[in-house]
Amino acid sequence: MRFSPEIKYNIDELERIISKGEGVQLDFKQTITSQRKIARTLAAFANNRGGKLLIGIKDNGALLGCDIDEEMYMIYEAAEHFCEPPVDVVFSVYETDDMLNILEVDINNSLRKPHFAQDDHGVWQLYMRSNDKTLMASKNTQRMLENENREEEMEQTALDSKEHFVLEYLKDKQTITAKIAAHQLNISLQRANGLLVKLNKLGLILYNKDKRGEYYLLR
């Protein structure tokens, strides 16, 4: 199996990407050791608004380099055989002055969502991103993705200033609760709940519930 990734030499661009730190749309990996595990991240990116993997990078952003052919093979196999439906990936390679190769894997916002990946027991589950973590999504989120017609609804619905504020807040803070929204917007908790539910129904934000409680995150 042969791949033809784009070769990039703009290390300033790579450093700019790394400086953002890991988050909803960016993840660092030193190397890929499990196709099943990395498939969860690929599916989560595809289910959100897309994302980028940088392989050959420590969690602190330090460059390590990697075996490009081996990593591309692991990612391709994970995307094709451990994601359902398969996830499209695009490879690029940064070559540094120190002869280190950093693999960049781009995953676009998918038109075939929801995408599923296997948990530790081999059961197909829905995964989403929250901050810099890949988490199993709620049944509510799964239903929304399966029935969404987000593009048409967005075109027909105008958002007010408070709703725009929530979307901008999520770009920076990653998650929001009704209590935080009420405080930030100086509105009642009931109104904040209604605002978040509306954005959720429009497919602009996602509802999730785990051990931290109930919260919303950006698509």
N, CA, C and O of each residue as an XYZ file, in Angstrom:
876
protein
N       0.844     -1.185      0.000
C       0.000      0.000      0.000
C       0.883      1.241      0.000
O       1.767      1.374      0.847
N       0.653      2.140     -0.933
C       1.473      3.341     -1.038
C       0.621      4.580     -0.824
O      -0.535      4.636     -1.243
N       1.209      5.577     -0.163
C       0.547      6.847      0.069
C       1.406      7.948     -0.549
O       2.621      7.801     -0.686
N       0.766      9.035     -0.914
C       1.488     10.172     -1.494
C       1.121     11.446     -0.737
O       0.375     12.282     -1.247
N       1.642     11.594      0.475
C       1.287     12.782      1.267
C       1.947     14.041      0.726
O       3.014     13.981      0.116
N       1.310     15.169      0.952
C       1.926     16.451      0.619
C       3.094     16.690      1.567
O       2.966     16.471      2.771
N       4.226     17.135      1.041
C       5.395     17.433      1.863
C       5.416     18.938      2.155
O       5.335     19.759      1.242
N       5.525     19.279      3.423
C       5.531     20.679      3.842
C       6.858     21.003      4.533
O       7.404     20.190      5.278
N       7.357     22.206      4.268
C       8.623     22.621      4.879
C       8.454     23.860      5.754
O       9.428     24.346      6.329
N       7.236     24.374      5.859
C       6.977     25.580      6.635
C       6.851     25.215      8.113
O       5.752     24.973      8.611
N       7.976     25.180      8.799
C       7.979     24.784     10.211
C       7.321     25.853     11.075
O       6.810     25.545     12.151
N       7.325     27.101     10.621
C       6.619     28.149     11.369
C       5.127     27.826     11.452
O       4.489     28.048     12.481
N       4.589     27.303     10.363
C       3.178     26.910     10.356
C       2.931     25.775     11.337
O       1.947     25.786     12.077
N       3.837     24.786     11.339
C       3.713     23.665     12.270
C       3.761     24.166     13.709
O       2.951     23.749     14.536
N       4.692     25.046     14.012
C       4.816     25.576     15.372
C       3.589     26.378     15.775
O       3.179     26.357     16.935
N       3.008     27.081     14.818
C       1.789     27.849     15.105
C       0.650     26.904     15.483
O      -0.105     27.178     16.417
N       0.528     25.794     14.758
C      -0.516     24.817     15.061
C      -0.282     24.211     16.445
O      -1.213     24.093     17.243
N       0.966     23.828     16.724
C       1.297     23.207     18.012
C       1.020     24.165     19.162
O       0.580     23.746     20.232
N       1.278     25.453     18.940
C       1.118     26.450     20.011
C      -0.327     26.560     20.487
O      -0.575     27.041     21.593
N      -1.281     26.123     19.669
C      -2.684     26.168     20.077
C      -2.974     25.168     21.184
O      -3.913     25.349     21.959
N      -2.172     24.115     21.261
C      -2.393     23.077     22.253
C      -3.525     22.140     21.855
O      -4.342     22.461     20.992
N      -3.559     20.993     22.488
C      -4.593     20.009     22.186
C      -5.970     20.543     22.579
O      -6.110     21.276     23.558
N      -6.979     20.164     21.803
C      -8.326     20.639     22.075
C      -9.347     19.855     21.283
O      -9.093     18.722     20.876
N     -10.507     20.459     21.063
C     -11.611     19.789     20.372
C     -11.204     19.353     18.973
O     -11.644     18.306     18.497
N     -10.366     20.150     18.308
C     -10.021     19.854     16.913
C      -8.530     19.595     16.695
O      -8.053     19.646     15.562
N      -7.802     19.321     17.758
C      -6.367     19.063     17.609
C      -5.906     18.058     18.657
O      -6.227     18.183     19.839
N      -5.142     17.052     18.204
C      -4.640     16.022     19.110
C      -3.211     15.682     18.724
O      -2.895     15.577     17.539
N      -2.333     15.507     19.731
C      -0.944     15.118     19.510
C      -0.770     13.649     19.870
O      -1.339     13.174     20.852
N       0.019     12.930     19.072
C       0.362     11.550     19.378
C       1.851     11.346     19.119
O       2.387     11.827     18.120
N       2.515     10.628     20.025
C       3.913     10.279     19.768
C       3.982      9.208     18.685
O       4.811      9.271     17.778
N       3.095      8.227     18.802
C       3.005      7.159     17.807
C       1.651      6.487     17.963
O       1.003      6.633     18.999
N       1.222      5.759     16.954
C      -0.058      5.039     17.030
C       0.238      3.590     17.379
O       0.935      2.891     16.643
N      -0.299      3.147     18.507
C      -0.059      1.784     18.964
C      -1.277      0.886     18.817
O      -1.153     -0.338     18.864
N      -2.461      1.482     18.639
C      -3.690      0.694     18.532
C      -4.615      1.318     17.496
O      -5.022      2.473     17.628
N      -4.944      0.540     16.458
C      -5.867      1.024     15.443
C      -7.260      1.238     16.030
O      -7.950      2.187     15.657
N      -7.670      0.377     16.932
C      -8.996      0.500     17.530
C      -9.110      1.796     18.336
O     -10.120      2.494     18.243
N      -8.091      2.118     19.117
C      -8.162      3.318     19.954
C      -8.107      4.596     19.130
O      -8.869      5.527     19.388
N      -7.219      4.654     18.144
C      -7.120      5.881     17.362
C      -8.368      6.072     16.503
O      -8.703      7.202     16.145
N      -9.059      4.979     16.167
C     -10.296      5.088     15.393
C     -11.337      5.909     16.143
O     -12.146      6.596     15.519
N     -11.328      5.848     17.467
C     -12.295      6.626     18.262
C     -12.062      8.122     18.078
O     -13.009      8.904     17.987
N     -10.798      8.507     18.026
C     -10.488      9.920     17.816
C     -10.853     10.351     16.407
O     -11.393     11.440     16.214
N     -10.567      9.511     15.419
C     -10.927      9.831     14.037
C     -12.439      9.998     13.901
O     -12.906     10.949     13.275
N     -13.200      9.078     14.487
C     -14.657      9.152     14.413
C     -15.176     10.385     15.145
O     -16.108     11.041     14.681
N     -14.569     10.700     16.293
C     -15.000     11.867     17.066
C     -14.775     13.151     16.285
O     -15.644     14.022     16.273
N     -13.619     13.288     15.630
C     -13.359     14.468     14.807
C     -14.392     14.574     13.682
O     -14.941     15.647     13.431
N     -14.649     13.456     13.014
C     -15.593     13.457     11.897
C     -16.998     13.811     12.360
O     -17.745     14.459     11.626
N     -17.368     13.395     13.569
C     -18.697     13.682     14.104
C     -18.840     15.123     14.559
O     -19.951     15.651     14.615
N     -17.729     15.761     14.884
C     -17.758     17.167     15.277
C     -17.615     18.026     14.027
O     -18.373     17.860     13.072
N     -16.664     18.926     14.024
C     -16.461     19.814     12.874
C     -15.144     19.510     12.178
O     -14.556     20.378     11.533
N     -14.688     18.276     12.314
C     -13.395     17.915     11.758
C     -12.301     18.098     12.790
O     -12.560     18.533     13.912
N     -11.074     17.763     12.407
C      -9.966     17.898     13.338
C      -8.650     17.525     12.689
O      -8.588     17.165     11.513
N      -7.603     17.623     13.484
C      -6.253     17.381     12.976
C      -5.465     16.580     14.010
O      -5.463     16.895     15.200
N      -4.798     15.537     13.522
C      -3.852     14.769     14.327
C      -2.438     15.134     13.904
O      -2.145     15.216     12.711
N      -1.566     15.352     14.870
C      -0.139     15.514     14.608
C       0.571     14.347     15.276
O       0.503     14.188     16.495
N       1.250     13.533     14.480
C       1.903     12.336     15.001
C       3.415     12.525     14.938
O       3.978     12.962     13.934
N       4.054     12.170     16.075
C       5.474     12.444     16.235
C       5.683     13.637     17.149
O       6.730     14.284     17.121
N       4.653     13.925     17.975
C       4.653     15.079     18.872
C       4.347     14.614     20.289
O       3.424     13.827     20.496
N       5.117     15.096     21.271
C       4.808     14.822     22.670
C       3.599     15.652     23.105
O       3.215     16.603     22.424
N       3.004     15.288     24.241
C       1.860     16.035     24.754
C       2.201     17.493     25.027
O       1.333     18.363     24.949
N       3.475     17.764     25.350
C       3.892     19.148     25.626
C       4.271     19.908     24.357
O       4.702     21.058     24.429
N       4.113     19.276     23.205
C       4.389     19.947     21.935
C       5.790     19.743     21.399
O       6.107     20.244     20.319
N       6.645     19.020     22.119
C       8.015     18.779     21.661
C       8.009     17.832     20.450
O       7.220     16.889     20.396
N       8.892     18.094     19.490
C       8.966     17.288     18.275
C       9.800     16.032     18.509
O      10.917     16.101     19.021
N       9.246     14.889     18.128
C       9.958     13.619     18.238
C      10.253     13.013     16.866
O      11.277     12.358     16.670
N       9.341     13.242     15.923
C       9.436     12.584     14.631
C       8.820     11.196     14.695
O       8.573     10.668     15.779
N       8.576     10.611     13.539
C       7.956      9.293     13.513
C       8.263      8.598     12.192
O       8.780      9.205     11.254
N       7.934      7.316     12.144
C       8.054      6.517     10.924
C       6.808      6.797     10.084
O       5.741      6.249     10.358
N       6.935      7.629      9.086
C       5.785      8.110      8.329
C       4.983      6.973      7.699
O       3.758      6.941      7.823
N       5.649      6.050      7.032
C       4.943      4.963      6.353
C       4.154      4.106      7.338
O       3.009      3.740      7.072
N       4.767      3.789      8.468
C       4.097      2.955      9.471
C       2.885      3.672     10.054
O       1.827      3.068     10.224
N       3.040      4.974     10.364
C       1.935      5.718     10.968
C       0.788      5.919      9.975
O      -0.380      5.827     10.353
N       1.112      6.192      8.709
C       0.055      6.336      7.716
C      -0.714      5.036      7.558
O      -1.937      5.052      7.419
N      -0.009      3.907      7.577
C      -0.668      2.613      7.470
C      -1.625      2.388      8.644
O      -2.753      1.938      8.447
N      -1.173      2.704      9.872
C      -1.995      2.509     11.061
C      -3.250      3.385     10.999
O      -4.346      2.926     11.318
N      -3.086      4.645     10.589
C      -4.217      5.561     10.516
C      -5.200      5.113      9.427
O      -6.411      5.097      9.646
N      -4.676      4.756      8.269
C      -5.537      4.341      7.164
C      -6.358      3.111      7.548
O      -7.562      3.067      7.298
N      -5.724      2.130      8.144
C      -6.427      0.918      8.545
C      -7.488      1.231      9.604
O      -8.586      0.677      9.571
N      -7.153      2.123     10.540
C      -8.120      2.509     11.576
C      -9.322      3.203     10.953
O     -10.466      2.918     11.309
N      -9.061      4.115     10.021
C     -10.139      4.883      9.378
C     -11.035      4.001      8.524
O     -12.246      4.213      8.465
N     -10.443      3.010      7.862
C     -11.192      2.157      6.936
C     -11.902      0.995      7.617
O     -13.016      0.637      7.234
N     -11.264      0.403      8.624
C     -11.765     -0.855      9.176
C     -12.247     -0.773     10.616
O     -12.929     -1.683     11.086
N     -11.909      0.293     11.323
C     -12.337      0.425     12.711
C     -13.247      1.624     12.919
O     -13.564      1.964     14.058
N     -13.674      2.274     11.837
C     -14.691      3.329     11.866
C     -15.837      2.890     10.959
O     -15.608      2.344      9.879
N     -17.053      3.128     11.395
C     -18.218      2.746     10.599
C     -19.241      3.884     10.589
O     -19.785      4.217     11.642
N     -19.520      4.492      9.425
C     -18.845      4.257      8.149
C     -17.398      4.745      8.194
O     -17.031      5.499      9.095
N     -16.572      4.327      7.235
C     -15.168      4.755      7.226
C     -15.030      6.274      7.206
O     -15.901      6.991      6.714
N     -13.925      6.738      7.749
C     -13.638      8.176      7.836
C     -12.576      8.533      6.797
O     -11.569      7.837      6.664
N     -12.806      9.609      6.071
C     -11.826     10.085      5.092
C     -10.705     10.845      5.804
O     -10.964     11.697      6.654
N      -9.459     10.527      5.448
C      -8.309     11.206      6.044
C      -7.399     11.728      4.933
O      -7.323     11.145      3.851
N      -6.719     12.821      5.210
C      -5.773     13.417      4.266
C      -4.434     13.555      4.979
O      -4.359     14.132      6.064
N      -3.366     13.019      4.361
C      -2.041     13.022      4.968
C      -1.163     14.148      4.426
O      -1.174     14.446      3.231
N      -0.402     14.767      5.330
C       0.668     15.692      4.966
C       1.851     15.395      5.881
O       1.681     14.852      6.973
N       3.047     15.756      5.428
C       4.256     15.502      6.221
C       5.068     16.782      6.336
O       5.397     17.417      5.334
N       5.385     17.149      7.567
C       6.310     18.251      7.808
C       7.720     17.676      7.962
O       7.945     16.784      8.779
N       8.659     18.188      7.179
C      10.055     17.784      7.296
C      10.839     18.929      7.927
O      10.876     20.031      7.380
N      11.467     18.674      9.076
C      12.184     19.719      9.800
C      13.648     19.759      9.382
O      14.147     18.850      8.718
N      14.326     20.830      9.783
C      15.760     20.970      9.492
C      16.580     19.891     10.188
O      17.687     19.570      9.754
N      16.037     19.330     11.270
C      16.732     18.275     12.015
C      16.416     16.887     11.477
O      16.710     15.880     12.121
N      15.811     16.842     10.281
C      15.478     15.578      9.619
C      14.419     14.784     10.383
O      14.394     13.555     10.315
N      13.550     15.480     11.105
C      12.424     14.833     11.763
C      11.198     14.931     10.859
O      10.967     15.959     10.222
N      10.428     13.870     10.810
C       9.183     13.867     10.046
C       7.996     13.871     11.001
O       7.898     13.027     11.892
N       7.102     14.825     10.804
C       5.879     14.927     11.595
C       4.698     14.685     10.660
O       4.543     15.379      9.655
N       3.874     13.707     10.992
C       2.723     13.390     10.159
C       1.515     14.213     10.589
O       1.148     14.241     11.764
N       0.908     14.879      9.619
C      -0.321     15.634      9.852
C      -1.475     14.878      9.197
O      -1.425     14.549      8.012
N      -2.500     14.612      9.974
C      -3.679     13.891      9.478
C      -4.888     14.801      9.626
O      -5.267     15.152     10.743
N      -5.492     15.185      8.517
C      -6.676     16.043      8.536
C      -7.938     15.219      8.344
O      -8.024     14.384      7.444
N      -8.917     15.471      9.209
C     -10.224     14.820      9.132
C     -11.251     15.928      8.985
O     -11.345     16.803      9.845
N     -12.016     15.902      7.912
C     -13.008     16.942      7.668
C     -14.310     16.657      8.392
O     -14.597     15.525      8.779
N     -15.096     17.725      8.566
C     -16.457     17.576      9.079
C     -17.213     16.683      8.110
O     -17.400     17.045      6.948
N     -17.645     15.536      8.571
C     -18.173     14.509      7.672
C     -19.625     14.755      7.276
O     -20.424     15.262      8.064
N     -19.947     14.385      6.039
C     -21.320     14.416      5.554
C     -21.989     13.056      5.745
O     -23.159     12.881      5.404
N     -21.242     12.094      6.291
C     -21.786     10.736      6.461
C     -21.968     10.377      7.930
O     -22.091      9.199      8.266
N     -21.988     11.366      8.803
C     -22.137     11.103     10.229
C     -23.530     10.562     10.552
O     -24.469     10.813      9.796
N     -23.687      9.835     11.642
C     -22.680      9.609     12.672
C     -21.713      8.481     12.308
O     -22.074      7.528     11.616
N     -20.475      8.615     12.793
C     -19.458      7.583     12.648
C     -19.282      6.884     14.000
O     -19.299      7.519     15.054
N     -19.115      5.585     13.939
C     -18.963      4.796     15.155
C     -17.575      4.145     15.185
O     -16.954      3.910     14.149
N     -17.115      3.864     16.398
C     -15.860      3.137     16.596
C     -16.079      2.139     17.726
O     -17.041      2.254     18.486
N     -15.195      1.169     17.834
C     -15.381      0.109     18.812
C     -14.811      0.488     20.170
O     -13.748      1.102     20.261
N     -15.541      0.110     21.242
C     -15.015      0.292     22.588
C     -14.088     -0.871     22.933
O     -13.768     -1.689     22.070
N     -13.661     -0.945     24.178
C     -12.702     -1.985     24.580
C     -13.276     -3.394     24.490
O     -12.531     -4.373     24.523
N     -14.606     -3.500     24.375
C     -15.246     -4.808     24.295
C     -15.689     -5.137     22.871
O     -16.375     -6.133     22.642
N     -15.288     -4.286     21.910
C     -15.636     -4.537     20.528
C     -17.028     -4.089     20.134
O     -17.506     -4.433     19.052
N     -17.695     -3.316     21.007
C     -19.042     -2.814     20.728
C     -18.934     -1.464     20.020
O     -18.157     -0.600     20.425
N     -19.723     -1.296     18.957
C     -19.681     -0.036     18.210
C     -20.372      1.052     19.004
O     -21.530      0.911     19.397
N     -19.643      2.158     19.241
C     -20.145      3.269     20.033
C     -19.923      4.583     19.290
O     -19.091      4.672     18.387
N     -20.687      5.604     19.691
C     -20.538      6.944     19.134
C     -19.584      7.737     20.014
O     -19.733      7.754     21.236
N     -18.604      8.395     19.399
C     -17.627      9.178     20.150
C     -17.631     10.629     19.684
O     -17.836     10.922     18.506
N     -17.398     11.537     20.643
C     -17.306     12.969     20.360
C     -16.075     13.513     21.086
O     -15.480     12.829     21.919
N     -15.702     14.757     20.759
C     -14.592     15.419     21.443
C     -15.136     16.380     22.498
O     -16.117     17.085     22.260
N     -14.497     16.402     23.652
C     -14.768     17.373     24.701
C     -13.432     17.850     25.226
O     -12.669     17.069     25.795
N     -13.139     19.142     25.037
C     -11.806     19.667     25.326
C     -10.779     18.852     24.536
O     -10.880     18.755     23.313
N      -9.793     18.266     25.220
C      -8.773     17.495     24.512
C      -8.985     15.994     24.670
O      -8.054     15.209     24.484
N     -10.209     15.593     25.013
C     -10.508     14.184     25.248
C     -11.512     13.657     24.227
O     -12.356     14.398     23.723
N     -11.403     12.370     23.934
C     -12.382     11.670     23.111
C     -13.267     10.863     24.049
O     -12.791      9.979     24.761
N     -14.575     11.179     24.042
C     -15.495     10.565     24.983
C     -16.652      9.885     24.259
O     -17.027     10.277     23.154
N     -17.204      8.871     24.893
C     -18.394      8.231     24.371
C     -19.564      9.194     24.500
O     -19.762      9.796     25.555
N     -20.339      9.340     23.435
C     -21.418     10.319     23.416
C     -22.707      9.734     23.981
O     -22.872      8.519     24.090
N     -23.619     10.645     24.339
C     -24.911     10.245     24.877
C     -25.833      9.750     23.765
O     -25.586     10.007     22.587
N     -26.891      9.042     24.142
C     -27.888      8.582     23.180
C     -28.592      9.772     22.534
O     -28.984      9.712     21.368
N     -28.751     10.853     23.297
C     -29.392     12.041     22.755
C     -28.582     12.615     21.596
O     -29.134     13.014     20.570
N     -27.269     12.647     21.779
C     -26.389     13.148     20.720
C     -26.458     12.242     19.501
O     -26.474     12.721     18.368
N     -26.500     10.944     19.730
C     -26.584      9.999     18.615
C     -27.864     10.216     17.808
O     -27.833     10.228     16.577
N     -28.974     10.386     18.497
C     -30.243     10.611     17.790
C     -30.196     11.900     16.980
O     -30.703     11.963     15.860
N     -29.582     12.926     17.560
C     -29.515     14.202     16.866
C     -28.699     14.093     15.587
O     -29.087     14.627     14.548
N     -27.564     13.397     15.663
C     -26.723     13.242     14.485
C     -27.413     12.408     13.412
O     -27.257     12.670     12.220
N     -28.168     11.414     13.832
C     -28.831     10.540     12.868
C     -29.969     11.248     12.142
O     -30.306     10.881     11.016
N     -30.557     12.245     12.765
C     -31.731     12.893     12.192
C     -31.502     14.340     11.786
O     -32.442     15.049     11.428
N     -30.265     14.767     11.842
C     -30.020     16.189     11.630
C     -30.208     16.607     10.168
O     -29.976     15.838      9.236
N     -30.630     17.831     10.019
C     -30.640     18.481      8.706
C     -30.140     19.897      8.980
O     -30.827     20.886      8.721
N     -28.954     19.956      9.498
C     -28.419     21.173     10.088
C     -28.276     22.315      9.090
O     -28.601     23.457      9.413
N     -27.800     22.030      7.895
C     -27.530     23.102      6.955
C     -28.806     23.869      6.587
O     -28.805     25.099      6.541
N     -29.875     23.144      6.331
C     -31.128     23.797      5.957
C     -31.675     24.621      7.108
O     -32.142     25.741      6.900
N     -31.625     24.085      8.317
C     -32.159     24.798      9.471
C     -31.353     26.050      9.775
O     -31.922     27.073     10.157
N     -30.037     25.983      9.611
C     -29.200     27.148      9.861
C     -29.540     28.283      8.907
O     -29.570     29.449      9.301
N     -29.795     27.935      7.649
C     -30.121     28.952      6.664
C     -31.452     29.629      6.976
O     -31.640     30.803      6.655
N     -32.377     28.897      7.601
C     -33.704     29.418      7.844
C     -33.831     30.103      9.207
O     -34.842     30.754      9.471
N     -32.848     29.971     10.057
C     -32.952     30.478     11.425
C     -31.888     31.533     11.693
O     -30.694     31.288     11.520
N     -32.341     32.715     12.119
C     -31.414     33.790     12.488
C     -31.124     33.698     13.980
O     -32.042     33.524     14.781
N     -29.867     33.813     14.354
C     -29.477     33.752     15.756
C     -29.392     35.154     16.333
O     -28.993     36.096     15.647
N     -29.775     35.287     17.607
C     -29.657     36.589     18.251
C     -28.280     36.730     18.898
O     -27.463     35.811     18.830
N     -28.025     37.870     19.519
C     -26.701     38.172     20.062
C     -26.318     37.222     21.188
O     -25.146     36.871     21.324
N     -27.283     36.802     21.997
C     -26.991     35.887     23.102
C     -26.593     34.515     22.578
O     -25.691     33.874     23.118
N     -27.265     34.071     21.532
C     -26.925     32.771     20.940
C     -25.553     32.813     20.282
O     -24.792     31.848     20.364
N     -25.238     33.916     19.636
C     -23.895     34.082     19.069
C     -22.847     34.094     20.181
O     -21.755     33.552     20.011
N     -23.176     34.708     21.312
C     -22.230     34.747     22.438
C     -21.895     33.334     22.909
O     -20.736     33.023     23.181
N     -22.915     32.481     23.004
C     -22.689     31.105     23.454
C     -21.738     30.383     22.510
O     -20.836     29.675     22.959
N     -21.934     30.557     21.204
C     -21.066     29.892     20.223
C     -19.634     30.392     20.331
O     -18.692     29.605     20.238
N     -19.464     31.699     20.527
C     -18.118     32.255     20.685
C     -17.490     31.787     21.989
O     -16.292     31.507     22.042
N     -18.296     31.703     23.038
C     -17.803     31.228     24.336
C     -17.282     29.797     24.215
O     -16.235     29.462     24.771
N     -18.017     28.957     23.486
C     -17.610     27.565     23.329
C     -16.329     27.427     22.513
O     -15.544     26.507     22.746
N     -16.110     28.325     21.566
C     -14.866     28.284     20.794
C     -13.662     28.468     21.709
O     -12.590     27.917     21.460
N     -13.849     29.249     22.770
C     -12.749     29.543     23.695
C     -12.692     28.570     24.864
O     -11.615     28.096     25.225
N     -13.845     28.269     25.461
C     -13.890     27.485     26.701
C     -14.212     26.009     26.489
O     -14.047     25.209     27.410
N     -14.664     25.636     25.306
C     -14.935     24.241     24.917
C     -16.261     23.698     25.435
O     -16.955     23.011     24.685
N     -16.650     23.972     26.690
C     -17.910     23.461     27.229
C     -18.655     24.583     27.950
O     -18.068     25.586     28.355
N     -19.977     24.382     28.097
C     -20.798     25.352     28.819
C     -21.976     24.626     29.446
O     -22.481     23.651     28.890
N     -22.411     25.102     30.600
C     -23.608     24.589     31.257
C     -24.664     25.683     31.262
O     -24.365     26.846     30.990
N     -25.899     25.308     31.572
C     -26.966     26.304     31.647
C     -26.658     27.329     32.733
O     -26.941     28.515     32.561
N     -26.080     26.887     33.850
C     -25.752     27.795     34.951
C     -24.715     28.824     34.510
O     -24.844     30.008     34.821
N     -23.693     28.379     33.789
C     -22.662     29.302     33.306
C     -23.254     30.268     32.290
O     -22.958     31.462     32.323
N     -24.091     29.760     31.386
C     -24.711     30.614     30.380
C     -25.577     31.679     31.038
O     -25.559     32.841     30.632
N     -26.336     31.279     32.054
C     -27.192     32.237     32.763
C     -26.350     33.338     33.408
O     -26.708     34.515     33.359
N     -25.234     32.943     34.009
C     -24.353     33.926     34.667
C     -23.700     34.847     33.644
O     -23.680     36.063     33.833
N     -23.165     34.283     32.562
C     -22.455     35.072     31.562
C     -23.388     36.048     30.841
O     -22.984     37.162     30.507
N     -24.621     35.635     30.605
C     -25.566     36.450     29.838
C     -26.502     37.268     30.731
O     -27.294     38.072     30.240
N     -26.402     37.053     32.058
C     -27.255     37.755     33.019
C     -28.738     37.515     32.712
O     -29.537     38.450     32.648
N     -29.078     36.239     32.526
C     -30.459     35.849     32.264
C     -30.835     34.738     33.241
O     -29.971     34.198     33.932
N     -32.109     34.399     33.300
C     -32.560     33.353     34.207
C     -32.054     31.991     33.766
O     -31.716     31.788     32.600
N     -32.005     31.060     34.708
C     -31.573     29.704     34.403
C     -32.531     29.057     33.416
O     -32.104     28.316     32.530
N     -33.812     29.327     33.560
C     -34.804     28.764     32.644
C     -34.570     29.252     31.217
O     -34.636     28.472     30.267
N     -34.294     30.561     31.073
C     -34.061     31.102     29.740
C     -32.768     30.551     29.154
O     -32.696     30.273     27.957
N     -31.745     30.392     29.994
C     -30.474     29.834     29.535
C     -30.659     28.406     29.041
O     -30.088     28.019     28.021
N     -31.454     27.625     29.760
C     -31.738     26.251     29.326
C     -32.426     26.238     27.971
O     -32.084     25.435     27.103
N     -33.395     27.128     27.792
C     -34.110     27.196     26.523
C     -33.204     27.579     25.376
O     -33.320     27.045     24.273
N     -32.288     28.519     25.644
C     -31.336     28.960     24.618
C     -30.438     27.814     24.178
O     -30.208     27.620     22.985
N     -29.926     27.049     25.151
C     -29.029     25.940     24.835
C     -29.766     24.810     24.119
O     -29.220     24.180     23.214
N     -30.995     24.562     24.526
C     -31.787     23.533     23.852
C     -32.035     23.919     22.394
O     -31.987     23.068     21.506
N     -32.301     25.209     22.149
C     -32.516     25.664     20.779
C     -31.265     25.433     19.928
O     -31.356     24.902     18.821
N     -30.101     25.830     20.441
C     -28.865     25.650     19.693
C     -28.560     24.178     19.467
O     -27.997     23.797     18.441
N     -28.940     23.357     20.441
C     -28.763     21.911     20.301
C     -29.657     21.354     19.195
O     -29.213     20.532     18.393
N     -30.913     21.798     19.148
C     -31.841     21.332     18.120
C     -31.406     21.770     16.724
O     -31.655     21.077     15.738
N     -30.750     22.937     16.654
C     -30.244     23.414     15.371
C     -29.000     22.653     14.925
O     -28.556     22.787     13.784
N     -28.443     21.857     15.831
C     -27.249     21.100     15.480
C     -25.975     21.899     15.608
O     -24.935     21.483     15.097
N     -26.029     23.063     16.294
C     -24.844     23.903     16.435
C     -24.009     23.509     17.645
O     -22.791     23.689     17.651
N     -24.663     22.974     18.666
C     -23.953     22.496     19.844
C     -24.463     21.109     20.187
O     -25.534     20.701     19.737
N     -23.695     20.393     20.983
C     -24.030     19.024     21.360
C     -24.238     18.922     22.860
O     -23.513     19.533     23.645
N     -25.225     18.153     23.243
C     -25.474     17.869     24.658
C     -24.724     16.620     25.065
O     -24.675     15.644     24.318
N     -24.134     16.651     26.262
C     -23.480     15.446     26.759
C     -23.660     15.363     28.270
O     -23.840     16.381     28.938
N     -23.612     14.167     28.793
C     -23.744     13.929     30.222
C     -22.791     12.827     30.619
O     -22.806     11.740     30.041
N     -21.957     13.108     31.614
C     -21.039     12.106     32.128
C     -20.833     12.373     33.614
O     -21.658     13.035     34.245
N     -19.748     11.868     34.175
C     -19.517     12.007     35.616
C     -19.356     13.464     36.052
O     -19.483     13.782     37.234
N     -19.074     14.347     35.086
C     -18.949     15.766     35.421
C     -20.295     16.471     35.464
O     -20.389     17.606     35.932
N     -21.348     15.797     34.974
C     -22.673     16.391     34.945
C     -23.147     16.626     33.524
O     -22.625     16.031     32.582
N     -24.138     17.498     33.370
C     -24.693     17.827     32.064
C     -24.043     19.089     31.520
O     -23.891     20.077     32.238
N     -23.661     19.052     30.246
C     -23.027     20.217     29.644
C     -23.174     20.149     28.122
O     -23.599     19.134     27.569
N     -22.818     21.240     27.465
C     -22.885     21.330     26.007
C     -21.500     21.628     25.466
O     -20.683     22.259     26.136
N     -21.240     21.169     24.248
C     -19.983     21.453     23.583
C     -20.255     21.802     22.128
O     -21.310     21.475     21.582
N     -19.299     22.463     21.516
C     -19.456     22.937     20.147
C     -19.383     21.773     19.178
O     -18.607     20.838     19.379
N     -20.193     21.827     18.120
C     -20.113     20.854     17.045
C     -18.776     20.981     16.331
O     -18.509     20.242     15.383
